[in-house]
Amino acid sequence: MNYKIRELRDATGLTQKAFATQFDIPLSTLRKWEQGEASPAPYIVQLIARQLPSADDSLQRITGKNGKGYYYDPAKRSVRDAFGNEIKVDEDLSDIKRQNLLIYLDDLFEAFYAARDRFKRDCSYDRKEDILWTR
């Protein structure tokens, strides 16, 4: 399938700067691609598309009124957000009411983002300080 970089970025909901950072693309290069001043190699577009759940037709899209979406893989029993973060769930989500499911998924991913941010902060702090934690 042929994708355009702008379509892929729009599917993530990321700004140009955030998308460029996420995929290690110089911001000026991304802007040129989106404005048609230059074109990425097709393999680059495909590599990015493979990392985004919106490009995977085998996933069930779960979308809310605000356009926020998640992707459910019943075979792997996992859920992904638009950025490709994946969380394994042991529940079969097919019979959960969609309105409730969106609330549950929002809560699940908010907790994931908070834990990820704490981990990043702790690792950064550890690099700067000469301390050992104990339990």
Backbone bond lengths (Angstrom), bond angles and torsions (degrees), N, CA, C in turn:
res aa  C-N    CA-C-N  psi(-1)  N-CA   C-N-CA  omega(-1)  CA-C   N-CA-C  phi
1 M - - - 1.449 - - 1.532 109.12 -
2 N 1.300 116.12 141.35 1.462 121.28 179.95 1.516 110.09 -94.22
3 Y 1.303 115.80 127.09 1.452 122.18 178.95 1.510 109.26 -118.95
4 K 1.293 115.50 154.40 1.452 121.95 170.72 1.524 107.07 -105.99
5 I 1.314 115.70 144.54 1.466 120.46 -178.36 1.527 110.53 -55.62
6 R 1.304 117.99 -42.03 1.466 121.39 -178.39 1.534 110.59 -61.55
7 E 1.331 116.40 -41.11 1.470 120.36 178.34 1.533 110.67 -62.01
8 L 1.321 115.75 -42.16 1.466 119.80 179.80 1.524 110.63 -65.26
9 R 1.325 116.17 -43.10 1.466 119.53 179.27 1.517 110.62 -65.29
10 D 1.328 117.23 -43.05 1.465 120.69 178.68 1.531 111.43 -59.89
11 A 1.331 116.40 -36.97 1.467 120.45 179.79 1.525 112.18 -64.02
12 T 1.339 116.44 -27.72 1.462 119.49 179.57 1.517 112.12 -84.51
13 G 1.328 116.62 -22.75 1.455 119.93 -175.94 1.526 112.45 79.36
14 L 1.322 117.04 8.79 1.457 121.31 -178.17 1.527 111.50 -84.45
15 T 1.316 115.74 151.00 1.449 121.19 171.24 1.526 108.16 -71.24
16 Q 1.329 116.31 167.34 1.459 118.76 176.87 1.525 111.03 -58.74
17 K 1.320 116.11 -43.62 1.464 120.24 -178.16 1.532 110.82 -62.60
18 A 1.333 117.34 -46.06 1.469 121.37 -179.02 1.530 111.12 -65.63
19 F 1.331 116.95 -41.21 1.465 121.14 179.21 1.529 110.01 -64.13
20 A 1.333 115.72 -44.83 1.462 120.15 179.40 1.529 110.42 -60.37
21 T 1.311 116.22 -42.44 1.463 120.48 178.56 1.524 110.90 -65.21
22 Q 1.323 116.44 -44.88 1.471 121.90 -178.11 1.533 111.37 -57.40
23 F 1.336 116.57 -39.95 1.464 120.25 -175.23 1.523 113.70 -108.20
24 D 1.338 116.01 12.74 1.463 122.04 175.76 1.533 111.91 55.57
25 I 1.334 114.63 46.93 1.460 122.23 177.34 1.526 107.00 -110.57
26 P 1.332 118.74 133.05 1.459 118.56 174.78 1.538 109.73 -58.18
27 L 1.318 116.07 134.69 1.463 120.94 -177.00 1.523 111.45 -56.22
28 S 1.325 117.10 -41.43 1.468 120.18 -179.91 1.532 111.01 -62.62
29 T 1.329 116.90 -35.92 1.467 121.31 178.26 1.524 110.35 -66.78
30 L 1.331 116.64 -45.47 1.458 120.17 178.94 1.526 110.49 -59.78
31 R 1.310 117.14 -43.65 1.472 120.64 179.13 1.524 111.12 -60.98
32 K 1.319 117.07 -42.13 1.471 120.36 178.57 1.525 110.78 -63.64
33 W 1.337 117.15 -40.41 1.459 120.70 177.87 1.516 110.72 -61.63
34 E 1.325 116.36 -46.67 1.464 120.08 -176.99 1.526 112.30 -68.95
35 Q 1.328 117.31 -31.24 1.459 120.84 -179.15 1.526 112.68 -87.20
36 G 1.332 116.97 -1.62 1.454 120.95 178.14 1.515 114.29 79.95
37 E 1.330 117.67 10.45 1.469 120.89 178.96 1.527 111.26 -77.83
38 A 1.310 116.43 -21.06 1.465 122.61 177.57 1.519 107.25 -151.32
39 S 1.315 115.27 164.80 1.467 119.66 179.91 1.518 109.73 -128.71
40 P 1.332 116.14 135.35 1.468 117.93 175.56 1.526 109.74 -73.60
41 A 1.294 116.28 155.30 1.462 120.14 174.00 1.524 108.22 -62.08
42 P 1.318 117.62 141.52 1.471 119.92 -178.05 1.530 113.40 -54.65
43 Y 1.327 117.38 -35.16 1.461 118.79 -179.05 1.527 111.38 -66.25
44 I 1.340 118.10 -30.30 1.459 121.16 177.93 1.525 109.65 -66.75
45 V 1.315 116.32 -43.74 1.465 120.50 178.76 1.528 109.57 -61.93
46 Q 1.325 117.30 -42.81 1.460 120.72 -179.93 1.528 111.66 -66.08
47 L 1.328 117.44 -39.12 1.470 120.26 177.70 1.526 110.94 -61.91
48 I 1.321 116.57 -42.39 1.470 120.06 178.00 1.517 110.07 -66.51
49 A 1.326 117.21 -45.75 1.469 121.48 -178.37 1.528 111.48 -58.91
50 R 1.315 117.31 -38.39 1.473 120.88 -179.35 1.523 112.40 -65.04
51 Q 1.322 116.45 -23.93 1.461 120.28 -179.79 1.521 112.54 -85.65
52 L 1.334 117.11 -11.18 1.461 120.65 -176.74 1.520 110.59 -104.42
53 P 1.299 117.06 128.68 1.462 119.60 -178.70 1.521 113.13 -64.04
54 S 1.320 118.82 -25.72 1.467 120.72 -178.45 1.522 111.67 -63.75
55 A 1.321 118.36 -19.74 1.458 122.06 -179.83 1.530 112.43 -90.35
56 D 1.322 117.84 -3.26 1.462 122.35 -177.40 1.529 109.67 -99.77
57 D 1.334 115.90 106.68 1.469 121.02 -176.86 1.524 113.67 -70.18
58 S 1.331 118.56 -13.65 1.460 120.62 -178.81 1.535 112.38 -81.19
59 L 1.334 116.93 -10.14 1.465 120.81 -178.75 1.518 111.05 -90.82
60 Q 1.319 115.70 145.23 1.465 120.99 176.50 1.521 108.45 -87.86
61 R 1.318 115.96 123.29 1.470 120.35 -179.38 1.522 108.92 -85.20
62 I 1.317 115.94 133.32 1.464 123.37 177.23 1.522 105.70 -119.09
63 T 1.324 116.54 110.12 1.461 120.95 -173.24 1.515 110.77 -120.56
64 G 1.325 114.50 140.01 1.456 120.93 176.78 1.517 111.46 -96.44
65 K 1.324 115.91 176.66 1.461 121.54 -179.71 1.522 111.96 -62.94
66 N 1.329 116.41 -29.57 1.459 120.47 -178.98 1.530 112.26 -81.73
67 G 1.322 116.71 2.29 1.457 121.01 179.82 1.511 114.29 86.83
68 K 1.326 116.37 -9.06 1.466 120.41 178.93 1.522 108.07 -66.30
69 G 1.321 115.72 135.71 1.447 117.66 -175.38 1.514 113.91 -134.67
70 Y 1.303 113.86 155.70 1.454 122.95 175.03 1.519 107.28 -130.69
71 Y 1.320 115.56 163.72 1.455 121.06 -177.03 1.517 108.51 -129.41
72 Y 1.327 115.42 123.12 1.458 121.71 -176.76 1.514 109.46 -105.07
73 D 1.326 115.69 130.20 1.457 122.56 175.61 1.523 107.36 -110.76
74 P 1.339 117.30 98.03 1.467 119.47 -177.13 1.521 113.51 -63.08
75 A 1.321 117.68 -30.97 1.467 120.45 -179.43 1.523 111.45 -66.68
76 K 1.321 116.60 -41.07 1.466 120.99 -179.49 1.524 112.06 -93.77
77 R 1.332 116.45 -6.12 1.471 121.99 -174.76 1.522 109.79 49.52
78 S 1.321 114.43 56.84 1.447 120.26 178.64 1.521 109.73 -138.04
79 V 1.325 115.05 158.59 1.457 122.06 178.94 1.520 107.38 -127.00
80 R 1.329 116.04 139.69 1.462 121.70 177.64 1.518 109.23 -121.40
81 D 1.309 114.87 150.21 1.459 118.90 171.13 1.527 107.69 -92.68
82 A 1.323 116.98 -179.54 1.461 121.00 -176.86 1.518 112.89 -65.11
83 F 1.343 117.43 -17.93 1.459 121.19 -178.84 1.520 112.23 -90.36
84 G 1.330 117.61 -5.36 1.455 121.03 -179.84 1.514 114.64 95.02
85 N 1.349 117.68 0.63 1.464 119.95 174.59 1.522 107.95 -65.54
86 E 1.302 116.63 130.25 1.459 120.88 -174.86 1.522 110.76 -118.88
87 I 1.335 115.10 135.01 1.462 121.49 177.35 1.521 108.19 -125.76
88 K 1.313 115.56 127.08 1.469 120.83 177.12 1.522 108.58 -76.53
89 V 1.321 116.06 133.55 1.461 121.53 176.59 1.528 107.39 -125.05
90 D 1.309 116.15 142.66 1.455 119.69 -178.74 1.525 112.54 -91.04
91 E 1.297 116.12 -2.80 1.456 121.08 -177.47 1.525 111.84 -93.22
92 D 1.330 116.02 145.76 1.457 120.82 168.93 1.525 105.99 -82.28
93 L 1.314 117.48 117.95 1.460 121.35 -173.86 1.523 113.76 -92.18
94 S 1.326 116.92 -1.32 1.463 119.78 -173.87 1.519 113.91 -64.82
95 D 1.330 118.66 -26.24 1.469 119.79 -177.38 1.537 113.03 -105.87
96 I 1.332 117.04 12.60 1.465 121.16 177.47 1.529 108.25 -87.14
97 K 1.323 116.52 136.41 1.465 120.39 178.66 1.524 109.55 -58.72
98 R 1.332 117.36 130.43 1.472 122.41 -174.57 1.532 112.47 -55.93
99 Q 1.319 116.72 -43.06 1.466 120.11 -178.73 1.529 110.36 -61.10
100 N 1.319 116.72 -44.17 1.464 120.56 178.09 1.526 111.23 -69.06
101 L 1.320 116.13 -40.02 1.456 120.66 -178.19 1.525 111.29 -59.27
102 L 1.317 116.68 -39.82 1.468 119.73 178.13 1.523 111.24 -61.64
103 I 1.311 117.09 -39.67 1.468 121.22 178.06 1.529 109.81 -65.27
104 Y 1.327 116.29 -44.29 1.464 120.39 -179.84 1.532 110.71 -63.21
105 L 1.329 116.46 -42.49 1.463 120.32 -179.07 1.524 111.41 -68.81
106 D 1.341 116.98 -39.37 1.465 119.48 175.35 1.522 110.18 -57.58
107 D 1.324 116.86 -46.40 1.470 121.27 179.15 1.528 111.63 -62.50
108 L 1.333 116.49 -43.82 1.460 121.36 -179.33 1.527 110.95 -60.61
109 F 1.316 116.92 -47.60 1.462 119.50 -177.44 1.525 112.25 -74.53
110 E 1.324 118.52 -32.14 1.469 119.84 174.55 1.526 109.95 -61.02
111 A 1.338 116.91 -42.67 1.471 120.51 177.65 1.536 110.39 -64.93
112 F 1.321 116.54 -39.41 1.467 120.86 177.81 1.524 110.85 -61.85
113 Y 1.344 117.08 -48.12 1.470 120.53 -179.29 1.525 110.75 -62.34
114 A 1.329 116.89 -40.23 1.470 120.62 179.67 1.528 110.35 -64.35
115 A 1.333 117.14 -43.99 1.471 120.42 179.00 1.518 110.69 -65.31
116 R 1.320 117.20 -40.07 1.459 120.64 178.46 1.529 110.95 -63.67
117 D 1.335 116.44 -41.94 1.472 120.50 179.09 1.530 111.62 -65.29
118 R 1.349 116.80 -40.17 1.467 119.93 176.79 1.522 110.98 -63.33
119 F 1.324 116.72 -42.36 1.464 121.61 178.82 1.527 110.29 -61.17
120 K 1.316 116.66 -46.05 1.472 121.34 178.65 1.530 110.52 -61.45
121 R 1.331 116.30 -43.86 1.468 120.95 179.29 1.527 110.40 -62.41
122 D 1.336 116.31 -45.36 1.465 120.42 -179.04 1.525 111.45 -63.28
123 C 1.315 117.06 -42.09 1.466 120.16 178.74 1.525 110.52 -64.44
124 S 1.314 116.49 -40.88 1.463 120.73 178.15 1.523 110.28 -63.05
125 Y 1.325 116.29 -44.04 1.461 121.46 179.29 1.524 110.42 -62.70
126 D 1.332 115.99 -40.80 1.454 120.82 -179.20 1.531 111.76 -62.53
127 R 1.317 115.98 -36.96 1.463 120.06 179.19 1.530 111.52 -66.87
128 K 1.322 116.27 -31.41 1.461 121.14 -175.67 1.526 113.40 -87.93
129 E 1.309 117.56 -30.04 1.463 122.01 -173.54 1.527 111.02 -111.33
130 D 1.311 116.33 148.45 1.458 122.02 177.81 1.526 108.53 -99.44
131 I 1.330 116.29 78.07 1.457 121.87 -178.81 1.516 110.50 -133.84
132 L 1.318 115.80 158.92 1.467 121.94 172.61 1.523 107.38 -125.69
133 W 1.312 116.33 128.56 1.463 121.01 178.40 1.526 109.23 -83.11
134 T 1.308 116.36 150.78 1.463 120.93 173.74 1.518 107.99 -130.26
135 R 1.305 115.44 157.68 1.478 120.95 177.54 1.498 109.03 -112.62
